[in-house]
Amino acid sequence: MEPQYPLTEKLKARLGYLGVYYKRDPQDFFRNLSSSEQKSLLEKIKLEYRQIILDYFANNENINQQIDNLVNKLFFTDIAVSQLVEIHMELMDEFAKHLKVEGRSEEILVDYRLTLIDTMAHLCEMYRRSIPRDS
């Protein structure tokens, strides 16, 4: 399968986020939310990321926008990358169980790492471009 278009092109297509890092509201940070708000936010992120995984290899024209929306949510709520990796692993476990029930190989799930790498690259680029340069 061909990627939507090369990752480098996706990252070059980003708008300037210069200074947006300091526009985040600490009240919206994950660690400052109530436990019920944290649970709700994680569930929304998991559902959104699950859909991204399902759409990633389906030549969905909106995949970049879906990833951008998720990255914005992760960025502005200051959710740790480790939390995204945990969500990814939970989803892979769920998909593996489903494939086993269907009697299919879970080997296809190896390719799904590309979704995580792409999402993390978007998030890293968001951080990199959001912090003002000292010059």
C-alpha positions, 0 to 999 in steps of 0.5 A, a space after each residue: 500500500 502506498 502512503 497518503 503522501 510522504 511523511 516529510 511532505 505532511 510535516 512541511 505542510 504544517 502552518 507556523 505554530 510559532 508561540 502557540 506553546 505559550 497559549 496553552 491553558 494549564 487548566 486544560 492540562 490532563 493532570 489538572 482535570 478531575 479523574 472523571 474528566 481525565 477518563 472521559 478525555 482518554 476515552 475520546 482520544 482512544 476512539 479518535 485514534 482507533 478511527 485514525 488507525 482504521 482509516 490510515 490504510 484505507 486511502 482516506 483523504 481526511 487522514 491528515 486532518 484527523 491526525 492533526 485534530 488528535 495532535 491538537 487535542 494531545 498538545 493542548 491537554 499536555 498528554 504525555 506521549 507515553 499515554 498515546 503509546 499505551 492507547 496504541 498498545 491497548 488498541 493493538 491488543 483489542 485488534 489482535 483478539 478480534 483477529 484471533 476470533 476471526 481465525 486471521 493472522 495478527 501479522 497485519 498489526 505490525 504495519 499499524 506501527 506506522 500510524 503511531 509513528 506518523 502521529 508522533 511525528 506530527 506531535 513532535 513537529 507541533 512542539 518543535 515549531 511551537 516554541 519561539 526561537 531565541 534569535 
